Amino acid sequence: MSFKRLDAEDFIVSADSVQSIAWSTGNPILRSMFTSSAQLAGSSGNYYVQVYQLDGRLAQAEAQFDIAYGNKSGVGSTPFNPLYPTTTPSKTIYGQYRSMILEDENAVFLTGVGATGQTTVTTSSTAVEMTDFWVISPSRARYKQSMFPGTFNLHLSSSVSELKLTDNSNDVSVQSFLGSSKVYQIVEGENGSGIAGGGYTPNNGSYGLFFPDIGTILLNPDAISTKLGAATLPNRNQSVGNTVNPIKGFNIIEKGAYFSLNASETVTSDFVFVRSRNSEFNYSENPSFISGSTGEVIFDNFINNPQVYPTTVGLYNDANELMAVAKLSKPLLKDFTKESLIRVKLDF
């Protein structure tokens, strides 16, 4: 075994953005969607509906995303305690996302504008407060590091009409943030581009907000109902069953039968260049090379003209601890007339 200290120029760090399909089906478009009666009947059913690619009763069913309903005033779900009628799961969910995204318990969600109040895409879009929303949260294992803007396409459908939604990432030149979270408007259109006019509604702003880095999609019920009809609006009465409004959101998504989304992650690679010059790594400690009793080279021609076949590169720290191992695809012939350069790639 031979050792050589690596120099600073032998290390190069590179980062690449890698896309992958978000759904476990292996298909970029999720068309079949199912809920689980067991999940809805459990304690988690008070807060969200879990959506699967197969019937939730099947062992092969995997959660793809969750749907919840949040309301600023707390209506649209059942109070935790009848003595406090506005303290409900819907108000809890609204407050949770307000704290996580807006980072201010007194702030409100506005659609159709960026974080600083300037309108995006078109000056005709207006800032409208979104007092309630459906929130779609892809399962954490599905979207890896973040969701990839421009790949979000969601079709909603009712007995009245169909609506095709996307983020407006291709239509904006200046990135907007809410709090510290990157945000895009959800507009009518496809593949990151709104239709003519920007894809906004005349009086209800955009159709929601798309937060790629935190895996969160907020849908604006008032805007959606302008296309799909008033019957699709959430039930905003007091003491509504906790599953009623999440199921309403699921129904228009399930009927649209088209949800595409790609996951994105940055893969950082550390490239290590291991150079062996003509005078290096030409001898071996293999027992077939050296006599076990005398320590001498067994064959005379190996003294001046050795030939070895390296198969492995080991990377050690200063304490002589093995940190990584790289295997060559095939043994590499090495002697005094040859030099080699082996590139080792470490992904993390």
C-alpha positions as CSV (number, residue, x, y, z in Angstrom):
1,M,0.0,0.0,0.0
2,S,1.3,3.4,-1.0
3,F,0.3,6.8,0.4
4,K,0.5,10.3,-1.1
5,R,-0.6,13.6,0.5
6,L,-3.1,15.5,-1.6
7,D,-2.6,19.2,-2.4
8,A,-5.3,21.9,-2.3
9,E,-5.5,22.0,-6.1
10,D,-6.4,18.3,-6.1
11,F,-9.9,19.2,-4.7
12,I,-12.7,20.8,-6.7
13,V,-16.3,21.4,-5.3
14,S,-19.2,21.5,-7.8
15,A,-23.0,21.9,-7.2
16,D,-25.7,20.8,-9.7
17,S,-29.4,21.1,-9.5
18,V,-31.1,17.8,-10.2
19,Q,-34.8,17.3,-11.0
20,S,-36.9,14.2,-10.4
21,I,-40.6,13.2,-10.5
22,A,-42.3,14.1,-7.3
23,W,-44.8,11.2,-7.3
24,S,-44.1,7.6,-6.3
25,T,-45.9,6.4,-9.4
26,G,-42.9,7.3,-11.6
27,N,-45.2,9.3,-13.8
28,P,-44.8,13.1,-13.8
29,I,-48.6,13.5,-13.8
30,L,-50.7,12.2,-10.9
31,R,-54.1,11.3,-12.2
32,S,-55.6,8.8,-9.8
33,M,-56.1,10.0,-6.3
34,F,-57.6,8.3,-3.2
35,T,-58.3,9.1,0.4
36,S,-58.2,6.7,3.4
37,S,-61.3,6.3,5.6
38,A,-59.0,5.2,8.4
39,Q,-56.9,8.4,8.2
40,L,-60.0,10.6,8.1
41,A,-61.5,8.8,11.2
42,G,-58.2,9.2,13.1
43,S,-57.0,12.3,15.0
44,S,-55.1,13.6,12.0
45,G,-58.4,13.7,10.0
46,N,-59.4,16.8,12.1
47,Y,-56.6,18.7,10.4
48,Y,-56.0,17.4,6.9
49,V,-56.8,14.8,4.3
50,Q,-54.0,12.5,3.1
51,V,-54.1,11.7,-0.6
52,Y,-52.7,8.4,-2.0
53,Q,-51.9,7.1,-5.5
54,L,-53.9,3.9,-4.8
55,D,-56.8,3.0,-2.6
56,G,-55.7,3.8,1.0
57,R,-56.7,0.3,2.2
58,L,-54.0,-1.3,0.0
59,A,-50.5,-2.0,1.4
60,Q,-48.9,-0.4,-1.7
61,A,-50.7,2.9,-1.1
62,E,-48.2,5.7,-0.4
63,A,-49.1,9.2,0.7
64,Q,-48.5,11.8,-2.1
65,F,-49.8,15.0,-0.6
66,D,-52.0,16.4,2.1
67,I,-54.9,18.9,1.8
68,A,-56.0,21.1,4.8
69,Y,-58.3,24.1,5.2
70,G,-57.3,27.2,7.0
71,N,-59.6,30.1,7.9
72,K,-58.6,33.4,9.6
73,S,-61.8,33.6,11.6
74,G,-61.9,30.0,12.6
75,V,-65.1,29.1,10.8
76,G,-65.5,26.0,8.6
77,S,-64.6,23.5,11.3
78,T,-65.7,22.3,14.7
79,P,-64.5,24.2,17.8
80,F,-62.1,22.3,20.2
81,N,-64.3,23.6,23.0
82,P,-67.9,24.8,22.6
83,L,-67.2,27.6,25.0
84,Y,-64.6,29.1,22.5
85,P,-66.4,28.8,19.1
86,T,-63.7,30.4,17.1
87,T,-60.9,28.2,18.4
88,T,-61.0,25.6,15.7
89,P,-58.7,23.4,13.5
90,S,-59.2,25.8,10.6
91,K,-58.0,28.8,12.7
92,T,-55.0,26.7,14.0
93,I,-54.0,25.8,10.4
94,Y,-54.3,29.4,9.2
95,G,-52.2,30.6,12.2
96,Q,-49.6,27.9,11.6
97,Y,-49.0,28.9,8.0
98,R,-49.1,32.6,8.8
99,S,-46.4,32.1,11.4
100,M,-44.3,29.9,9.2
101,I,-44.5,32.0,6.0
102,L,-45.4,35.6,7.0
103,E,-43.4,35.4,10.3
104,D,-45.9,37.8,11.9
105,E,-49.0,36.8,13.7
106,N,-50.7,40.1,12.7
107,A,-49.9,39.8,8.9
108,V,-52.3,38.7,6.3
109,F,-52.0,36.7,3.0
110,L,-52.4,38.9,-0.1
111,T,-52.8,37.4,-3.6
112,G,-51.9,39.2,-6.8
113,V,-49.0,41.2,-5.3
114,G,-45.4,40.6,-4.2
115,A,-44.0,40.9,-0.7
116,T,-43.4,44.7,-1.1
117,G,-46.8,45.5,-2.5
118,Q,-45.9,45.8,-6.2
119,T,-48.2,44.0,-8.5
120,T,-46.6,41.1,-10.5
121,V,-47.1,40.1,-14.1
122,T,-49.7,42.7,-14.9
123,T,-50.6,46.1,-13.3
124,S,-54.3,45.2,-13.6
125,S,-53.9,42.5,-10.9
126,T,-55.2,43.7,-7.5
127,A,-54.0,43.0,-4.0
128,V,-56.8,41.0,-2.3
129,E,-56.6,39.5,1.2
130,M,-57.0,35.7,1.2
131,T,-58.9,35.1,4.5
132,D,-59.1,31.4,4.0
133,F,-57.3,28.8,1.8
134,W,-56.8,25.2,0.9
135,V,-53.2,24.2,1.6
136,I,-51.6,21.4,-0.4
137,S,-48.4,20.0,1.2
138,P,-46.6,17.3,-0.9
139,S,-45.2,14.6,1.4
140,R,-41.7,15.4,2.5
141,A,-40.2,12.4,0.8
142,R,-41.8,13.5,-2.5
143,Y,-40.3,16.9,-3.1
144,K,-36.8,16.4,-1.6
145,Q,-35.2,19.8,-1.2
146,S,-37.7,22.0,-3.0
147,M,-40.4,22.0,-5.7
148,F,-39.2,23.1,-9.1
149,P,-41.0,26.2,-10.4
150,G,-42.6,25.9,-13.8
151,T,-43.4,22.2,-13.4
152,F,-46.4,22.8,-11.2
153,N,-49.6,22.2,-13.1
154,L,-52.9,21.5,-11.4
155,H,-56.2,21.0,-13.1
156,L,-59.4,21.6,-11.0
157,S,-62.8,20.6,-12.2
158,S,-66.5,20.9,-11.2
159,S,-69.8,20.3,-12.9
160,V,-69.6,23.9,-14.2
161,S,-66.1,24.2,-15.7
162,E,-62.4,23.2,-15.6
163,L,-59.5,25.4,-14.5
164,K,-55.8,24.9,-15.3
165,L,-53.4,26.4,-12.8
166,T,-49.7,26.9,-12.7
167,D,-47.2,29.2,-11.0
168,N,-46.1,32.4,-12.8
169,S,-42.3,31.7,-12.6
170,N,-41.7,32.3,-16.3
171,D,-43.6,35.6,-16.2
172,V,-41.7,37.5,-13.5
173,S,-38.3,39.0,-13.8
174,V,-37.9,40.0,-10.1
175,Q,-38.2,37.4,-7.4
176,S,-40.7,38.0,-4.7
177,F,-40.6,36.9,-1.1
178,L,-43.1,36.6,1.7
179,G,-41.1,36.7,4.9
180,S,-38.1,34.8,4.0
181,S,-39.9,32.4,1.7
182,K,-39.7,32.6,-2.1
183,V,-43.2,32.9,-3.6
184,Y,-44.9,32.8,-7.0
185,Q,-48.5,33.6,-7.8
186,I,-50.7,30.8,-8.9
187,V,-52.4,31.8,-12.1
188,E,-54.5,30.3,-14.9
189,G,-52.0,28.9,-17.4
190,E,-49.6,26.1,-18.0
191,N,-45.9,25.2,-17.3
192,G,-45.0,28.4,-15.4
193,S,-46.7,30.9,-17.8
194,G,-50.1,32.6,-17.3
195,I,-52.6,33.0,-20.1
196,A,-53.0,36.4,-21.8
197,G,-53.5,39.1,-19.3
198,G,-51.5,37.3,-16.6
199,G,-54.0,34.6,-15.6
200,Y,-55.5,36.6,-12.6
201,T,-59.2,36.9,-11.7
202,P,-60.7,40.4,-12.1
203,N,-61.6,40.9,-8.4
204,N,-60.0,38.1,-6.3
205,G,-56.4,38.4,-7.2
206,S,-54.5,35.3,-8.2
207,Y,-55.6,31.7,-7.6
208,G,-53.2,31.3,-4.7
209,L,-49.5,31.3,-3.7
210,F,-46.8,28.8,-4.6
211,F,-43.8,28.4,-2.2
212,P,-41.3,26.1,-3.8
213,D,-38.6,26.1,-1.1
214,I,-41.0,25.0,1.7
215,G,-43.2,22.7,-0.3
216,T,-46.4,24.6,0.2
217,I,-49.2,25.5,-2.1
218,L,-52.0,27.8,-1.0
219,L,-55.2,27.9,-3.1
220,N,-57.6,30.9,-3.1
221,P,-61.2,29.5,-2.8
222,D,-62.8,32.8,-3.8
223,A,-60.8,33.0,-7.0
224,I,-61.4,29.4,-7.9
225,S,-65.1,29.7,-7.4
226,T,-65.3,32.4,-10.1
227,K,-64.4,29.7,-12.6
228,L,-65.8,26.5,-11.1
229,G,-69.0,27.9,-9.5
230,A,-70.2,28.9,-6.0
231,A,-70.8,25.3,-5.1
232,T,-67.0,24.8,-4.8
233,L,-66.7,27.4,-2.1
234,P,-65.8,26.1,1.4
235,N,-68.6,25.8,3.9
236,R,-67.9,28.9,6.1
237,N,-70.5,28.3,8.8
238,Q,-69.8,27.6,12.4
239,S,-69.3,24.0,13.7
240,V,-68.9,22.4,10.3
241,G,-67.4,18.9,10.4
242,N,-63.6,19.1,10.3
243,T,-63.3,16.9,7.1
244,V,-66.0,18.8,5.1
245,N,-63.8,21.5,3.6
246,P,-60.6,19.5,3.1
247,I,-62.8,17.0,1.2
248,K,-64.3,19.8,-0.9
249,G,-60.7,20.8,-1.9
250,F,-59.9,17.2,-2.7
251,N,-63.0,16.7,-4.8
252,I,-62.2,19.4,-7.3
253,I,-58.6,18.2,-7.5
254,E,-59.5,14.6,-7.9
255,K,-62.1,15.4,-10.6
256,G,-59.5,17.5,-12.5
257,A,-57.3,14.3,-12.5
258,Y,-54.1,16.2,-13.4
259,F,-51.4,17.2,-10.9
260,S,-47.8,17.5,-12.2
261,L,-44.9,18.5,-10.0
262,N,-41.1,17.9,-10.1
263,A,-38.9,17.8,-7.2
264,S,-35.5,19.6,-7.2
265,E,-32.4,19.2,-5.1
266,T,-28.9,20.6,-5.2
267,V,-26.3,17.8,-5.3
268,T,-22.9,19.0,-4.1
269,S,-20.0,17.0,-5.5
270,D,-16.4,17.0,-4.2
271,F,-14.1,16.0,-7.0
272,V,-10.7,14.6,-5.8
273,F,-8.0,14.2,-8.4
274,V,-5.5,11.5,-7.5
275,R,-2.4,11.7,-9.6
276,S,0.2,9.0,-9.8
277,R,3.4,10.0,-11.6
278,N,5.6,7.6,-13.5
279,S,7.8,7.0,-10.4
280,E,5.0,6.5,-8.0
281,F,2.8,3.5,-7.0
282,N,4.9,1.0,-9.0
283,Y,5.4,-1.5,-6.2
284,S,3.0,-3.6,-4.2
285,E,2.8,-5.1,-0.7
286,N,0.9,-8.1,-2.1
287,P,2.4,-11.4,-0.8
288,S,2.9,-12.5,-4.4
289,F,5.2,-9.5,-5.0
290,I,7.5,-9.8,-1.9
291,S,9.0,-12.7,-0.1
292,G,7.3,-13.2,3.3
293,S,10.5,-14.4,5.0
294,T,13.2,-12.0,3.7
295,G,11.1,-9.1,2.5
296,E,12.8,-9.1,-0.9
297,V,11.2,-8.8,-4.3
298,I,10.6,-12.3,-5.5
299,F,11.3,-11.7,-9.2
300,D,14.3,-9.7,-10.3
301,N,12.5,-8.1,-13.3
302,F,10.1,-6.6,-10.7
303,I,13.0,-4.5,-9.3
304,N,13.7,-2.3,-12.3
305,N,10.6,-3.0,-14.4
306,P,7.7,-3.7,-12.0
307,Q,4.1,-3.9,-13.1
308,V,1.2,-3.5,-10.8
309,Y,-2.6,-3.2,-11.3
310,P,-4.2,-0.7,-8.9
311,T,-7.9,-1.5,-8.2
312,T,-8.8,0.8,-5.3
313,V,-8.2,4.4,-4.1
314,G,-8.6,5.0,-0.4
315,L,-8.9,8.5,1.0
316,Y,-7.4,9.0,4.6
317,N,-7.4,11.8,7.0
318,D,-4.3,13.0,9.0
319,A,-5.0,10.4,11.7
320,N,-4.6,7.7,9.1
321,E,-8.4,6.9,9.3
322,L,-10.0,5.6,6.1
323,M,-12.7,8.1,5.1
324,A,-13.8,7.0,1.6
325,V,-13.1,4.2,-0.9
326,A,-13.3,4.5,-4.7
327,K,-13.2,1.3,-6.8
328,L,-11.9,1.4,-10.4
329,S,-14.1,-0.2,-13.0
330,K,-11.2,-2.4,-14.0
331,P,-7.6,-2.9,-12.8
332,L,-5.2,-0.2,-14.2
333,L,-1.8,-1.2,-15.4
334,K,0.9,0.9,-13.8
335,D,4.7,0.9,-14.3
336,F,7.6,3.4,-14.6
337,T,6.6,4.3,-18.2
338,K,3.0,5.3,-17.3
339,E,1.2,8.0,-15.4
340,S,-2.4,8.0,-14.3
341,L,-5.0,10.6,-13.2
342,I,-8.0,9.2,-11.3
343,R,-11.0,11.4,-10.6
344,V,-12.9,10.5,-7.5
345,K,-16.4,12.0,-7.1
346,L,-18.0,12.3,-3.7
347,D,-21.7,13.3,-3.7
348,F,-23.3,14.7,-0.5
